């Protein structure tokens, strides 16, 4: 099966969204309060949503008059965007000040939090949960996106609308630009090649190693029939190729713990060359998720136990 951008049921395609019509914002919109947040208006909405092609955008629609609790949620999201250091950009719409933007975005109600990835809007919340719940939800979403090769970051903004260099363009570290451009174009083999160059040039570059692992995962699963793969794994529990493929599929589905557990048990059951292949594959999945992730730390402990 072909790889598709991260989507959820009910996603709204924003590719046809141009400049909105109607009156300009009244000036009552709150200013962006974080380094990674912007206030959407008729002039910047298209460009800001298109920036989701390189890194996710979290759209928050709020109303001081209709849903006062949503104002705090918007502020919490701004704080989290700073905490995550640009892994996502918060794009804010105050419906009291800019009702025409809410209409253009087909907002069903206020408050609303939506994740915009590669030009598609996916509603996530229609309430205002506490900060810790928001942090957990965003962590899970970013981890799932990372398994699909979406690892870009936004450049810090000044005055809530422009990049630091004043160009209005999203910053991409030039070292990773060729690989990220290949991913965006669907050229998975090209992305693997570009990340491999970076890793060979600097084996200590953990970001390049993680990007390489994710690009390889995407390439391995690009034309896989998931049902057939899982049936084959069920029939051949000690077949390394069958089990590692399903572990890859689990990763793509966001089931990171399941992927790790499957391969740890495979290491425990196998020996010699098969065991080494399973171990090596698992180490690659660790790289894809990132060594600072608590699930990786747990997985490494379980792997050590299985080996020794």
N, C-alpha and C positions, 0 to 999 in steps of 0.2 A: 504494500500500500504506500502511496506517496505521503511525504511529510506535509503536514498542514500547520499554519500558525496556531499558537495556543488560543483556543477558543472555548466558549461555553455556550450552552443553549441560550438562545435569545440575543446573541451578539448582534450589534447594529453596525453595519458597514458604514464607516465615516468617509469613504473615499470620495463620495459625491458631495460632501458638505463643503460648500463654498462660503463666501461672506454672507452673513445673515442680513435680512432686511429689517427695517423698522428703526425705531429711534435709538440713538446712541445711549450708552450707560449714563445714568443720572449723576454719577459722581459719588453716590453713596456707598459704592462697593468698598469693602475693606481692602487695605493694601496688603501685598504679600509680606508675610512676617518672617519667612525663613529663607535660607540661602538657596533652597531648591523648591521654590513655589512661585506661581504666577497667578495673577488675576486675569481671567479670560475676558476679552472684549471682542467687538466686531472686527477689529483690525488684526488681532493676533491669534484668533481661535484656530484658523486653518493651520498656521505654522506650528503652533504649540501641539496640536493633536498629531500633526505629521511627525513631530519629534519622537513619537512612540515607535517609529520605524527603527530607531537605534536603541532606545531604552524605554521601559514602561512609563506610562503617565497614569497617575491616580486622579481621577476626576471627582471632585466633591461639590455637590450642589446643596446649598444651604439657604436658610431664610431666618434672619433675626426676628422677624415679626410672626411668622407662622410656626417656626420650630426653633426656639431659642437654644435648645440643647445642641443643635447642629452647628452653632457658631464655635462652641468648645471643641466639637469633633474636628472641625476644619483646622483649628489651632493645634490639636493633637497630631493630626496628620502632617502638618508642617514640621512639627518637632521630630516626628519619626523620619521624615524625609532627610532632615539634617543628620539624624542618628544613623541612617543607612547610607549616608554620604553619597547621595545622588543615584542610588540604585533605582529610584523612581522620582518623578517630578510631580508635585501636587499642583493641579490646575483647578482653580476655584471659580465657582459661579454663584454669585449672590442673586437669587431670583427676585428679591425686592428691588434691586438696582437694575438688573438686566433680564427681565422676563422673556425677552425675545430670544435670548441664548438658550434658555431652558426649553423653549418651544422648538427651536432648531434642532436641539439634541434629543427631542422626543422624551423628555424627562417625565416619568409616570407620576412622580410625587417627590416631596421633600421631607426629610433629607434623602440624598442618594449618594452612594459611593460606587464608582465604576472603575474598572481597570481597563486602560486603553493600551493595546499591544498590537504593533504593526498595523495601525489604522483601524482596528476593530475595538468597539466598546463592549465590555462585558459587565453588566450590573453585578455588584458584589453584595452591597448592603442597602437596605432601605430603613435603617434605624440608626441610632447614635450610640454604639456600644462604648464601654470604657476603654481607656488607653491600652491596658494590657491585652484586651481582646483584639484591638486593632493591630497591635504589634505582632501577635501570634498569627493573625490572618495574613498579614503582609509577608511575614517570614515564610509561611507555607507557600504563598503564591510565588514569591521570588525563587524559592528553592525549586519549584516545579518548572518555572521558566528557565532556570539555569540548566536543568537537565535537557532542555531543548535548544541550548546554545544561545539563549538570550541573556547576555551578561553585560550589556553596555551600561554606561553611567551618564548622567546628565552633568553638564557644567554648572557650577554655582551661578546664580543669577544676581544681577544688580538692579535695583529699582523694580524688582519683580517681573521684568520682562525681557532683559537682554542678557546675553552671556557676558562673562567677565571681560572678554576682549572687545565687547561692544558690537560684535558682528551679528549677533542674533542666531548664530549657527551652533548646533550641538557639538560639544568637544568630543573628539575621539582620539585617544592616544595613538599617535602615528604608527607605533610599533604593531598595534593590533588592527589597524584599519583594513589592510588587505584581507585578513581572515574574516573580519566582521562583514565586509562588503561581499565576500564570497558567500557567507551564510545568508545574508539578506537576499542574494540573487538565487538562492537554492543550490549553489554549487558546493555540495558537501565535500567532494573530493578535493576541490580547490581550497576549501577552508582547512581541511586536514593538512594539506601540503604547506599552507602558510603558517599554521601553528607549529608544525614540525620544524620549520626553519628557525622559529623563535626558540624552541626548546633545545635544538642542537647548538644554537649560538649561545644560549645561556640556560643550562640545565637547572639553575636555581630560580628561574622565573616561574613561580607557582601559578600565576594567572595564565600564562601561556600553556602550562601543563594541564591546567583545568580546562582551558578552552579546547586543547587538543583532545582530551579525553571525551568531552561532550560532542565534539564534531565527529569523532570516530564512532561514538554511540549512535548518533543520528544516521551516519552512513551505513552502519551495520543493520539498522532496522528500517531502512528507507523503503524496501519492497517486501516487507514481511507480512504474511497473513497471520494475525495474532492468534486466531482460533486454532489454526493448524499448528502453530508453534507451541501453544500450550498443550495441545493434545499429544504432540510428539514428546514433550517433556514429561508428561504424565506416564506415557508408555515406557520411557527410557530414563529412569530416575538417576542413573549414574553416567549418562551420556553428557560429556562436558559441553559439547557444542549446543545441544538442545537446552541444557540448563542455563548456560550463560546467555543464550538468546532471550529466554523468558525473563531472566534478571534484567536485561536491557529494557525489555518492554515494561517491567515493573517500574524501572527508573523513569521512563517516559510518562508513565501514569501517575507519578508522584509518590509511588509506594516504595520509598527508599529503604525503609527497614526490611520490607519483604525481600527486596533484591539482595540486600546484604545477608540476610538469614539464609536464603536459598544457597548462596555460594559458600557461606561458612559451613553449612551442612554438607555440601558437595566436597569441600576440602576434607572434612572429617571422614567421609565415606571412601574417598579415593586414595590412590597412592602413586608414587613415582611421577611419570610425565603428566598424567591426568590431574594429579593433585597440584602440580606446579602450574599447569595451564589455568586451573580454576583460581588459584591464589593470585596469579598475575592479572587475571581479568578483574578480580575483586579489587585489587590495588588500583586499577584504572578507574573503577567506579568511585573509589574513595577520592581520587583526584578530581573527578567530575563534580562531586559535591563540595569538596573543600575540607582541608584538614582541621579547620577550626570548628566545624559542625559537630555538635555533641553526638550525633548518630554515627559519625565517622570514628570518633574516639571510642565509642562503645563497640563498633564493628571491628576495630583493630584489636581490642581486648578479646573479643570472641574469636577472631582469627588466630591470635596467639594461642588461645586455649585449644583450638582445634588442631593446631600444628604440633603443640608440645604437650 
